[in-house]
């Protein structure tokens, strides 16, 4: 009986470790996708080019955390661009 309890504890700890490892891999993949898209955008790459690569992954079943990160970077970039445009308009009409 005692051996069974120890075995269950080992299995529980192992499963917990596996879940943490899986989460860490997914987070790293998301961050790589975000960093890739952000660096491409900062280099002047066309937004449509990045969107095309994301759509390609969706179409061919390769859509994962990397593409989700790239989409988030694209979304943040567009949001910052919009905020920048609004700020410029406010400065123009302020003077």
Backbone as XML, in Angstrom:
<?xml version="1.0"?>
<chain id="A" units="angstrom">
  <residue number="1" name="UNK">
    <atom name="N" x="0.827" y="-1.198" z="0.000"/>
    <atom name="CA" x="0.000" y="0.000" z="0.000"/>
    <atom name="C" x="0.873" y="1.263" z="0.000"/>
  </residue>
  <residue number="2" name="UNK">
    <atom name="N" x="1.905" y="1.255" z="0.830"/>
    <atom name="CA" x="2.790" y="2.420" z="0.917"/>
    <atom name="C" x="3.486" y="2.669" z="-0.430"/>
  </residue>
  <residue number="3" name="UNK">
    <atom name="N" x="3.879" y="1.623" z="-1.093"/>
    <atom name="CA" x="4.517" y="1.744" z="-2.397"/>
    <atom name="C" x="3.567" y="2.378" z="-3.409"/>
  </residue>
  <residue number="4" name="UNK">
    <atom name="N" x="2.295" y="2.032" z="-3.331"/>
    <atom name="CA" x="1.278" y="2.603" z="-4.215"/>
    <atom name="C" x="1.141" y="4.101" z="-3.994"/>
  </residue>
  <residue number="5" name="UNK">
    <atom name="N" x="1.171" y="4.539" z="-2.750"/>
    <atom name="CA" x="1.062" y="5.965" z="-2.413"/>
    <atom name="C" x="2.283" y="6.718" z="-2.956"/>
  </residue>
  <residue number="6" name="UNK">
    <atom name="N" x="3.456" y="6.157" z="-2.764"/>
    <atom name="CA" x="4.678" y="6.792" z="-3.267"/>
    <atom name="C" x="4.638" y="6.884" z="-4.787"/>
  </residue>
  <residue number="7" name="UNK">
    <atom name="N" x="4.205" y="5.812" z="-5.437"/>
    <atom name="CA" x="4.093" y="5.802" z="-6.891"/>
    <atom name="C" x="3.131" y="6.900" z="-7.366"/>
  </residue>
  <residue number="8" name="UNK">
    <atom name="N" x="1.998" y="7.048" z="-6.717"/>
    <atom name="CA" x="1.032" y="8.092" z="-7.089"/>
    <atom name="C" x="1.616" y="9.486" z="-6.912"/>
  </residue>
  <residue number="9" name="UNK">
    <atom name="N" x="2.399" y="9.671" z="-5.858"/>
    <atom name="CA" x="3.030" y="10.972" z="-5.641"/>
    <atom name="C" x="4.047" y="11.276" z="-6.740"/>
  </residue>
  <residue number="10" name="UNK">
    <atom name="N" x="4.800" y="10.274" z="-7.121"/>
    <atom name="CA" x="5.790" y="10.453" z="-8.187"/>
    <atom name="C" x="5.091" y="10.792" z="-9.505"/>
  </residue>
  <residue number="11" name="UNK">
    <atom name="N" x="4.016" y="10.081" z="-9.805"/>
    <atom name="CA" x="3.254" y="10.347" z="-11.027"/>
    <atom name="C" x="2.685" y="11.762" z="-10.999"/>
  </residue>
  <residue number="12" name="UNK">
    <atom name="N" x="2.163" y="12.188" z="-9.847"/>
    <atom name="CA" x="1.605" y="13.535" z="-9.716"/>
    <atom name="C" x="2.677" y="14.597" z="-9.973"/>
  </residue>
  <residue number="13" name="UNK">
    <atom name="N" x="3.843" y="14.430" z="-9.364"/>
    <atom name="CA" x="4.940" y="15.400" z="-9.534"/>
    <atom name="C" x="5.416" y="15.411" z="-10.982"/>
  </residue>
  <residue number="14" name="UNK">
    <atom name="N" x="5.526" y="14.255" z="-11.583"/>
    <atom name="CA" x="5.953" y="14.164" z="-12.976"/>
    <atom name="C" x="4.957" y="14.861" z="-13.904"/>
  </residue>
  <residue number="15" name="UNK">
    <atom name="N" x="3.664" y="14.628" z="-13.701"/>
    <atom name="CA" x="2.638" y="15.280" z="-14.524"/>
    <atom name="C" x="2.655" y="16.793" z="-14.348"/>
  </residue>
  <residue number="16" name="UNK">
    <atom name="N" x="2.895" y="17.240" z="-13.137"/>
    <atom name="CA" x="2.986" y="18.678" z="-12.870"/>
    <atom name="C" x="4.183" y="19.272" z="-13.621"/>
  </residue>
  <residue number="17" name="UNK">
    <atom name="N" x="5.304" y="18.560" z="-13.607"/>
    <atom name="CA" x="6.499" y="19.010" z="-14.317"/>
    <atom name="C" x="6.234" y="19.073" z="-15.817"/>
  </residue>
  <residue number="18" name="UNK">
    <atom name="N" x="5.549" y="18.048" z="-16.354"/>
    <atom name="CA" x="5.220" y="18.038" z="-17.786"/>
    <atom name="C" x="4.337" y="19.217" z="-18.171"/>
  </residue>
  <residue number="19" name="UNK">
    <atom name="N" x="3.346" y="19.536" z="-17.349"/>
    <atom name="CA" x="2.467" y="20.674" z="-17.638"/>
    <atom name="C" x="3.251" y="21.980" z="-17.649"/>
  </residue>
  <residue number="20" name="UNK">
    <atom name="N" x="4.141" y="22.150" z="-16.674"/>
    <atom name="CA" x="4.958" y="23.368" z="-16.626"/>
    <atom name="C" x="5.865" y="23.467" z="-17.856"/>
  </residue>
  <residue number="21" name="UNK">
    <atom name="N" x="6.431" y="22.342" z="-18.234"/>
    <atom name="CA" x="7.317" y="22.317" z="-19.400"/>
    <atom name="C" x="6.555" y="22.660" z="-20.677"/>
  </residue>
  <residue number="22" name="UNK">
    <atom name="N" x="5.358" y="22.105" z="-20.823"/>
    <atom name="CA" x="4.522" y="22.390" z="-21.989"/>
    <atom name="C" x="4.165" y="23.872" z="-22.040"/>
  </residue>
  <residue number="23" name="UNK">
    <atom name="N" x="3.790" y="24.435" z="-20.888"/>
    <atom name="CA" x="3.452" y="25.854" z="-20.825"/>
    <atom name="C" x="4.669" y="26.702" z="-21.201"/>
  </residue>
  <residue number="24" name="UNK">
    <atom name="N" x="5.832" y="26.333" z="-20.692"/>
    <atom name="CA" x="7.053" y="27.103" z="-20.989"/>
    <atom name="C" x="7.382" y="27.052" z="-22.477"/>
  </residue>
  <residue number="25" name="UNK">
    <atom name="N" x="7.204" y="25.879" z="-23.120"/>
    <atom name="CA" x="7.456" y="25.774" z="-24.564"/>
    <atom name="C" x="6.479" y="26.630" z="-25.348"/>
  </residue>
  <residue number="26" name="UNK">
    <atom name="N" x="5.208" y="26.615" z="-24.953"/>
    <atom name="CA" x="4.204" y="27.417" z="-25.661"/>
    <atom name="C" x="4.504" y="28.903" z="-25.498"/>
  </residue>
  <residue number="27" name="UNK">
    <atom name="N" x="4.880" y="29.303" z="-24.293"/>
    <atom name="CA" x="5.200" y="30.707" z="-24.039"/>
    <atom name="C" x="6.429" y="31.138" z="-24.848"/>
  </residue>
  <residue number="28" name="UNK">
    <atom name="N" x="7.433" y="30.274" z="-24.911"/>
    <atom name="CA" x="8.640" y="30.586" z="-25.684"/>
    <atom name="C" x="8.307" y="30.709" z="-27.169"/>
  </residue>
  <residue number="29" name="UNK">
    <atom name="N" x="7.446" y="29.840" z="-27.676"/>
    <atom name="CA" x="7.049" y="29.897" z="-29.086"/>
    <atom name="C" x="6.286" y="31.192" z="-29.369"/>
  </residue>
  <residue number="30" name="UNK">
    <atom name="N" x="5.373" y="31.564" z="-28.478"/>
    <atom name="CA" x="4.627" y="32.822" z="-28.617"/>
    <atom name="C" x="5.602" y="33.999" z="-28.659"/>
  </residue>
  <residue number="31" name="UNK">
    <atom name="N" x="6.549" y="34.012" z="-27.725"/>
    <atom name="CA" x="7.515" y="35.111" z="-27.659"/>
    <atom name="C" x="8.399" y="35.178" z="-28.905"/>
  </residue>
  <residue number="32" name="UNK">
    <atom name="N" x="8.783" y="34.011" z="-29.444"/>
    <atom name="CA" x="9.570" y="34.004" z="-30.688"/>
    <atom name="C" x="8.759" y="34.591" z="-31.846"/>
  </residue>
  <residue number="33" name="UNK">
    <atom name="N" x="7.488" y="34.225" z="-31.930"/>
    <atom name="CA" x="6.629" y="34.761" z="-32.987"/>
    <atom name="C" x="6.434" y="36.259" z="-32.851"/>
  </residue>
  <residue number="34" name="UNK">
    <atom name="N" x="6.210" y="36.699" z="-31.623"/>
    <atom name="CA" x="6.024" y="38.127" z="-31.367"/>
    <atom name="C" x="7.298" y="38.887" z="-31.737"/>
  </residue>
  <residue number="35" name="UNK">
    <atom name="N" x="8.430" y="38.382" z="-31.276"/>
    <atom name="CA" x="9.712" y="39.050" z="-31.560"/>
    <atom name="C" x="10.010" y="39.084" z="-33.046"/>
  </residue>
  <residue number="36" name="UNK">
    <atom name="N" x="9.750" y="37.975" z="-33.724"/>
    <atom name="CA" x="9.998" y="37.930" z="-35.171"/>
    <atom name="C" x="9.163" y="38.989" z="-35.892"/>
  </residue>
  <residue number="37" name="UNK">
    <atom name="N" x="7.851" y="39.001" z="-35.611"/>
    <atom name="CA" x="6.972" y="39.947" z="-36.310"/>
    <atom name="C" x="7.330" y="41.386" z="-35.953"/>
  </residue>
  <residue number="38" name="UNK">
    <atom name="N" x="7.607" y="41.641" z="-34.677"/>
    <atom name="CA" x="7.960" y="43.002" z="-34.268"/>
    <atom name="C" x="9.242" y="43.462" z="-34.949"/>
  </residue>
  <residue number="39" name="UNK">
    <atom name="N" x="10.222" y="42.586" z="-35.030"/>
    <atom name="CA" x="11.483" y="42.988" z="-35.686"/>
    <atom name="C" x="11.277" y="43.213" z="-37.183"/>
  </residue>
  <residue number="40" name="UNK">
    <atom name="N" x="10.460" y="42.385" z="-37.805"/>
    <atom name="CA" x="10.165" y="42.586" z="-39.228"/>
    <atom name="C" x="9.459" y="43.925" z="-39.448"/>
  </residue>
  <residue number="41" name="UNK">
    <atom name="N" x="8.509" y="44.238" z="-38.587"/>
    <atom name="CA" x="7.782" y="45.501" z="-38.718"/>
    <atom name="C" x="8.708" y="46.699" z="-38.497"/>
  </residue>
  <residue number="42" name="UNK">
    <atom name="N" x="9.603" y="46.576" z="-37.526"/>
    <atom name="CA" x="10.537" y="47.672" z="-37.267"/>
    <atom name="C" x="11.556" y="47.838" z="-38.392"/>
  </residue>
  <residue number="43" name="UNK">
    <atom name="N" x="11.829" y="46.753" z="-39.113"/>
    <atom name="CA" x="12.731" y="46.841" z="-40.273"/>
    <atom name="C" x="12.022" y="47.445" z="-41.478"/>
  </residue>
  <residue number="44" name="UNK">
    <atom name="N" x="10.691" y="47.596" z="-41.387"/>
    <atom name="CA" x="9.946" y="48.184" z="-42.493"/>
    <atom name="C" x="9.226" y="47.170" z="-43.352"/>
  </residue>
  <residue number="45" name="UNK">
    <atom name="N" x="9.162" y="45.941" z="-42.914"/>
    <atom name="CA" x="8.457" y="44.898" z="-43.662"/>
    <atom name="C" x="6.973" y="45.252" z="-43.770"/>
  </residue>
  <residue number="46" name="UNK">
    <atom name="N" x="6.387" y="44.896" z="-44.879"/>
    <atom name="CA" x="4.971" y="45.156" z="-45.118"/>
    <atom name="C" x="4.101" y="44.315" z="-44.183"/>
  </residue>
  <residue number="47" name="UNK">
    <atom name="N" x="3.098" y="44.936" z="-43.588"/>
    <atom name="CA" x="2.175" y="44.228" z="-42.697"/>
    <atom name="C" x="1.492" y="43.074" z="-43.419"/>
  </residue>
  <residue number="48" name="UNK">
    <atom name="N" x="1.168" y="43.279" z="-44.677"/>
    <atom name="CA" x="0.476" y="42.248" z="-45.441"/>
    <atom name="C" x="1.365" y="41.014" z="-45.640"/>
  </residue>
  <residue number="49" name="UNK">
    <atom name="N" x="2.668" y="41.204" z="-45.696"/>
    <atom name="CA" x="3.586" y="40.080" z="-45.821"/>
    <atom name="C" x="3.542" y="39.190" z="-44.585"/>
  </residue>
  <residue number="50" name="UNK">
    <atom name="N" x="3.491" y="39.811" z="-43.436"/>
    <atom name="CA" x="3.408" y="39.052" z="-42.189"/>
    <atom name="C" x="2.048" y="38.358" z="-42.090"/>
  </residue>
  <residue number="51" name="UNK">
    <atom name="N" x="0.993" y="39.101" z="-42.434"/>
    <atom name="CA" x="-0.342" y="38.494" z="-42.422"/>
    <atom name="C" x="-0.412" y="37.297" z="-43.370"/>
  </residue>
  <residue number="52" name="UNK">
    <atom name="N" x="0.230" y="37.424" z="-44.513"/>
    <atom name="CA" x="0.240" y="36.336" z="-45.486"/>
    <atom name="C" x="0.894" y="35.079" z="-44.927"/>
  </residue>
  <residue number="53" name="UNK">
    <atom name="N" x="1.991" y="35.254" z="-44.199"/>
    <atom name="CA" x="2.674" y="34.107" z="-43.608"/>
    <atom name="C" x="1.809" y="33.452" z="-42.527"/>
  </residue>
  <residue number="54" name="UNK">
    <atom name="N" x="1.080" y="34.267" z="-41.786"/>
    <atom name="CA" x="0.177" y="33.732" z="-40.756"/>
    <atom name="C" x="-0.966" y="32.971" z="-41.417"/>
  </residue>
  <residue number="55" name="UNK">
    <atom name="N" x="-1.535" y="33.538" z="-42.464"/>
    <atom name="CA" x="-2.625" y="32.872" z="-43.179"/>
    <atom name="C" x="-2.164" y="31.571" z="-43.814"/>
  </residue>
  <residue number="56" name="UNK">
    <atom name="N" x="-0.948" y="31.567" z="-44.325"/>
    <atom name="CA" x="-0.377" y="30.358" z="-44.917"/>
    <atom name="C" x="-0.314" y="29.246" z="-43.866"/>
  </residue>
  <residue number="57" name="UNK">
    <atom name="N" x="0.133" y="29.613" z="-42.673"/>
    <atom name="CA" x="0.208" y="28.629" z="-41.585"/>
    <atom name="C" x="-1.186" y="28.116" z="-41.216"/>
  </residue>
  <residue number="58" name="UNK">
    <atom name="N" x="-2.164" y="29.017" z="-41.207"/>
    <atom name="CA" x="-3.542" y="28.596" z="-40.905"/>
    <atom name="C" x="-4.062" y="27.640" z="-41.969"/>
  </residue>
  <residue number="59" name="UNK">
    <atom name="N" x="-3.798" y="27.972" z="-43.221"/>
    <atom name="CA" x="-4.300" y="27.148" z="-44.324"/>
    <atom name="C" x="-3.699" y="25.754" z="-44.349"/>
  </residue>
  <residue number="60" name="UNK">
    <atom name="N" x="-2.443" y="25.642" z="-43.923"/>
    <atom name="CA" x="-1.764" y="24.357" z="-44.016"/>
    <atom name="C" x="-1.585" y="23.662" z="-42.670"/>
  </residue>
  <residue number="61" name="UNK">
    <atom name="N" x="-2.334" y="24.109" z="-41.667"/>
    <atom name="CA" x="-2.353" y="23.423" z="-40.378"/>
    <atom name="C" x="-1.119" y="23.600" z="-39.518"/>
  </residue>
  <residue number="62" name="UNK">
    <atom name="N" x="-0.335" y="24.619" z="-39.788"/>
    <atom name="CA" x="0.860" y="24.879" z="-38.990"/>
    <atom name="C" x="0.663" y="26.042" z="-38.020"/>
  </residue>
  <residue number="63" name="UNK">
    <atom name="N" x="-0.568" y="26.426" z="-37.803"/>
    <atom name="CA" x="-0.880" y="27.569" z="-36.946"/>
    <atom name="C" x="-0.701" y="27.160" z="-35.486"/>
  </residue>
  <residue number="64" name="UNK">
    <atom name="N" x="0.204" y="27.826" z="-34.799"/>
    <atom name="CA" x="0.420" y="27.507" z="-33.392"/>
    <atom name="C" x="0.770" y="28.786" z="-32.631"/>
  </residue>
  <residue number="65" name="UNK">
    <atom name="N" x="1.396" y="28.637" z="-31.495"/>
    <atom name="CA" x="1.697" y="29.781" z="-30.631"/>
    <atom name="C" x="2.623" y="30.799" z="-31.293"/>
  </residue>
  <residue number="66" name="UNK">
    <atom name="N" x="3.494" y="30.348" z="-32.190"/>
    <atom name="CA" x="4.361" y="31.267" z="-32.914"/>
    <atom name="C" x="3.514" y="32.267" z="-33.708"/>
  </residue>
  <residue number="67" name="UNK">
    <atom name="N" x="2.536" y="31.738" z="-34.453"/>
    <atom name="CA" x="1.670" y="32.607" z="-35.269"/>
    <atom name="C" x="0.765" y="33.472" z="-34.395"/>
  </residue>
  <residue number="68" name="UNK">
    <atom name="N" x="0.340" y="32.938" z="-33.264"/>
    <atom name="CA" x="-0.483" y="33.736" z="-32.342"/>
    <atom name="C" x="0.343" y="34.917" z="-31.835"/>
  </residue>
  <residue number="69" name="UNK">
    <atom name="N" x="1.615" y="34.683" z="-31.522"/>
    <atom name="CA" x="2.500" y="35.766" z="-31.101"/>
    <atom name="C" x="2.717" y="36.786" z="-32.207"/>
  </residue>
  <residue number="70" name="UNK">
    <atom name="N" x="2.876" y="36.304" z="-33.432"/>
    <atom name="CA" x="3.058" y="37.215" z="-34.571"/>
    <atom name="C" x="1.803" y="38.060" z="-34.773"/>
  </residue>
  <residue number="71" name="UNK">
    <atom name="N" x="0.634" y="37.436" z="-34.640"/>
    <atom name="CA" x="-0.621" y="38.190" z="-34.772"/>
    <atom name="C" x="-0.741" y="39.256" z="-33.686"/>
  </residue>
  <residue number="72" name="UNK">
    <atom name="N" x="-0.333" y="38.920" z="-32.479"/>
    <atom name="CA" x="-0.395" y="39.884" z="-31.377"/>
    <atom name="C" x="0.552" y="41.052" z="-31.639"/>
  </residue>
  <residue number="73" name="UNK">
    <atom name="N" x="1.730" y="40.774" z="-32.153"/>
    <atom name="CA" x="2.673" y="41.848" z="-32.485"/>
    <atom name="C" x="2.094" y="42.756" z="-33.559"/>
  </residue>
  <residue number="74" name="UNK">
    <atom name="N" x="1.449" y="42.160" z="-34.551"/>
    <atom name="CA" x="0.823" y="42.928" z="-35.620"/>
    <atom name="C" x="-0.299" y="43.798" z="-35.069"/>
  </residue>
  <residue number="75" name="UNK">
    <atom name="N" x="-1.095" y="43.214" z="-34.177"/>
    <atom name="CA" x="-2.189" y="43.957" z="-33.536"/>
    <atom name="C" x="-1.643" y="45.127" z="-32.714"/>
  </residue>
  <residue number="76" name="UNK">
    <atom name="N" x="-0.599" y="44.875" z="-31.926"/>
    <atom name="CA" x="0.010" y="45.940" z="-31.116"/>
    <atom name="C" x="0.611" y="47.023" z="-31.992"/>
  </residue>
  <residue number="77" name="UNK">
    <atom name="N" x="1.257" y="46.628" z="-33.090"/>
    <atom name="CA" x="1.849" y="47.589" z="-34.011"/>
    <atom name="C" x="0.779" y="48.511" z="-34.590"/>
  </residue>
  <residue number="78" name="UNK">
    <atom name="N" x="-0.321" y="47.917" z="-35.018"/>
    <atom name="CA" x="-1.409" y="48.725" z="-35.586"/>
    <atom name="C" x="-2.024" y="49.644" z="-34.544"/>
  </residue>
  <residue number="79" name="UNK">
    <atom name="N" x="-2.136" y="49.154" z="-33.331"/>
    <atom name="CA" x="-2.680" y="49.977" z="-32.252"/>
    <atom name="C" x="-1.756" y="51.161" z="-31.966"/>
  </residue>
  <residue number="80" name="UNK">
    <atom name="N" x="-0.456" y="50.899" z="-31.912"/>
    <atom name="CA" x="0.500" y="51.986" z="-31.690"/>
    <atom name="C" x="0.496" y="52.984" z="-32.840"/>
  </residue>
  <residue number="81" name="UNK">
    <atom name="N" x="0.364" y="52.470" z="-34.053"/>
    <atom name="CA" x="0.302" y="53.344" z="-35.220"/>
    <atom name="C" x="-0.927" y="54.249" z="-35.139"/>
  </residue>
  <residue number="82" name="UNK">
    <atom name="N" x="-2.050" y="53.665" z="-34.739"/>
    <atom name="CA" x="-3.290" y="54.439" z="-34.600"/>
    <atom name="C" x="-3.155" y="55.479" z="-33.494"/>
  </residue>
  <residue number="83" name="UNK">
    <atom name="N" x="-2.563" y="55.090" z="-32.379"/>
    <atom name="CA" x="-2.369" y="56.041" z="-31.283"/>
    <atom name="C" x="-1.459" y="57.175" z="-31.710"/>
  </residue>
  <residue number="84" name="UNK">
    <atom name="N" x="-0.436" y="56.841" z="-32.468"/>
    <atom name="CA" x="0.497" y="57.847" z="-32.959"/>
    <atom name="C" x="-0.205" y="58.814" z="-33.906"/>
  </residue>
  <residue number="85" name="UNK">
    <atom name="N" x="-1.051" y="58.280" z="-34.777"/>
    <atom name="CA" x="-1.798" y="59.129" z="-35.707"/>
    <atom name="C" x="-2.746" y="60.050" z="-34.958"/>
  </residue>
  <residue number="86" name="UNK">
    <atom name="N" x="-3.420" y="59.515" z="-33.954"/>
    <atom name="CA" x="-4.336" y="60.331" z="-33.154"/>
    <atom name="C" x="-3.578" y="61.436" z="-32.421"/>
  </residue>
  <residue number="87" name="UNK">
    <atom name="N" x="-2.417" y="61.104" z="-31.890"/>
    <atom name="CA" x="-1.616" y="62.091" z="-31.171"/>
    <atom name="C" x="-1.168" y="63.196" z="-32.116"/>
  </residue>
  <residue number="88" name="UNK">
    <atom name="N" x="-0.761" y="62.816" z="-33.334"/>
    <atom name="CA" x="-0.336" y="63.814" z="-34.312"/>
    <atom name="C" x="-1.503" y="64.722" z="-34.689"/>
  </residue>
  <residue number="89" name="UNK">
    <atom name="N" x="-2.678" y="64.137" z="-34.878"/>
    <atom name="CA" x="-3.868" y="64.945" z="-35.216"/>
    <atom name="C" x="-4.211" y="65.898" z="-34.075"/>
  </residue>
  <residue number="90" name="UNK">
    <atom name="N" x="-4.127" y="65.404" z="-32.855"/>
    <atom name="CA" x="-4.413" y="66.277" z="-31.709"/>
    <atom name="C" x="-3.448" y="67.443" z="-31.639"/>
  </residue>
  <residue number="91" name="UNK">
    <atom name="N" x="-2.169" y="67.186" z="-31.929"/>
    <atom name="CA" x="-1.166" y="68.251" z="-31.910"/>
    <atom name="C" x="-1.416" y="69.255" z="-33.023"/>
  </residue>
  <residue number="92" name="UNK">
    <atom name="N" x="-1.871" y="68.793" z="-34.181"/>
    <atom name="CA" x="-2.155" y="69.691" z="-35.300"/>
    <atom name="C" x="-3.314" y="70.617" z="-34.969"/>
  </residue>
  <residue number="93" name="UNK">
    <atom name="N" x="-4.369" y="70.067" z="-34.426"/>
    <atom name="CA" x="-5.561" y="70.861" z="-34.138"/>
    <atom name="C" x="-5.429" y="71.670" z="-32.861"/>
  </residue>
  <residue number="94" name="UNK">
    <atom name="N" x="-4.460" y="71.353" z="-32.047"/>
    <atom name="CA" x="-4.241" y="72.073" z="-30.802"/>
    <atom name="C" x="-3.640" y="73.448" z="-31.074"/>
  </residue>
  <residue number="95" name="UNK">
    <atom name="N" x="-2.829" y="73.523" z="-32.112"/>
    <atom name="CA" x="-2.109" y="74.778" z="-32.402"/>
    <atom name="C" x="-2.835" y="75.588" z="-33.394"/>
  </residue>
</chain>
